[in-house]
Amino acid sequence: MAIENDMELAELSEPTDTSGPRTARELEAVYDIPVTVSAVLGKSTMQVSQLLKLGRGAVVELDRKLGEAIDIYVNNRLVARGEVVMVDDNRLGVTMTEIVKADRAP
């Protein structure tokens, strides 16, 4: 995920304290940090004995319904929800439909 419009960020004013908004120049140091993005279709819980009985063609039922939004994680932190889309003939992607606001303690 890259910031697409550096001009808008460059126009931000200098912060007066450390809790204010950052300028593009101040954020440049973090632009190249790699993150892991995961899209989770759903989850299932089962006993090890059930897991060992699974074979080719087995179906594992997930906790989501067809058409329900999937969870998008960045570095194992839920950041958004979205829908699965086809990118080309044999690749999948995710369209973000909702950004999840994090509750942070003061």
C-alpha positions in Angstrom: 0.0 0.0 0.0 1.6 3.2 -1.1 0.6 6.8 -0.6 -0.4 7.9 -4.1 -0.3 11.7 -3.8 2.9 13.0 -2.2 1.9 16.5 -3.2 -1.0 16.6 -0.7 1.2 15.2 2.0 4.0 17.8 1.2 1.4 20.6 1.7 0.8 19.6 5.3 2.0 22.1 7.8 4.8 21.5 10.2 3.6 19.9 13.4 3.9 22.0 16.5 4.2 19.0 18.8 4.9 15.3 18.4 1.2 14.3 18.4 0.2 16.4 15.3 0.1 15.4 11.7 3.4 14.6 9.9 4.8 16.0 6.7 5.7 13.7 3.7 9.4 14.4 4.4 9.0 13.2 8.0 7.2 10.0 6.9 9.7 9.1 4.1 11.7 6.9 6.5 8.8 4.5 6.8 7.8 4.3 3.2 10.1 1.4 2.4 9.4 -0.8 5.5 7.8 -4.1 4.3 4.6 -5.2 5.9 2.6 -8.4 5.5 -0.9 -8.0 4.2 -3.3 -11.0 4.7 -6.9 -11.5 3.6 -8.8 -13.9 5.8 -11.8 -15.6 4.2 -13.0 -17.1 7.4 -12.0 -19.3 10.3 -12.8 -22.7 11.7 -12.1 -24.6 14.9 -11.7 -28.3 15.0 -10.0 -31.0 17.1 -6.7 -32.5 15.9 -8.4 -35.8 15.3 -10.8 -34.2 12.9 -7.9 -32.4 11.2 -6.0 -35.6 10.7 -9.1 -37.2 9.0 -9.1 -34.5 6.3 -8.0 -35.6 2.9 -8.0 -34.4 -0.7 -11.4 -32.9 -1.6 -12.5 -32.4 2.1 -14.5 -29.3 2.8 -13.7 -27.2 5.9 -16.7 -25.0 6.8 -15.8 -21.5 7.7 -17.5 -19.0 10.0 -18.5 -16.7 7.1 -21.4 -16.6 4.8 -21.2 -16.3 1.0 -20.8 -12.6 0.1 -19.9 -11.5 3.6 -16.9 -9.2 3.8 -13.5 -10.7 4.5 -10.9 -9.4 7.0 -7.8 -7.6 5.9 -4.8 -7.7 8.3 -1.5 -5.7 8.1 1.1 -7.3 10.3 -1.6 -9.4 12.1 -3.6 -6.3 12.9 -7.1 -5.9 11.5 -7.2 -2.8 9.4 -10.0 -3.2 6.9 -12.7 -5.4 5.5 -13.3 -6.1 1.8 -14.4 -8.3 -1.0 -12.6 -10.8 -3.1 -12.1 -9.7 -6.8 -10.5 -11.4 -9.8 -7.4 -9.4 -10.9 -6.7 -11.3 -14.1 -7.5 -14.8 -15.4 -5.9 -16.7 -12.5 -5.2 -14.2 -9.7 -7.3 -13.0 -6.8 -7.2 -9.6 -5.1 -9.1 -7.8 -2.4 -11.1 -4.5 -2.7 -11.3 -2.6 0.5 -14.8 -1.6 1.4 -14.4 -0.5 5.0 -11.5 0.8 7.1 -11.5 -0.5 10.6 -10.8 2.2 13.2 -8.4 1.1 16.0 -9.4 1.8 19.5 -6.3 3.2 21.2 -5.8 3.8 24.9 -4.7 7.3 25.7 
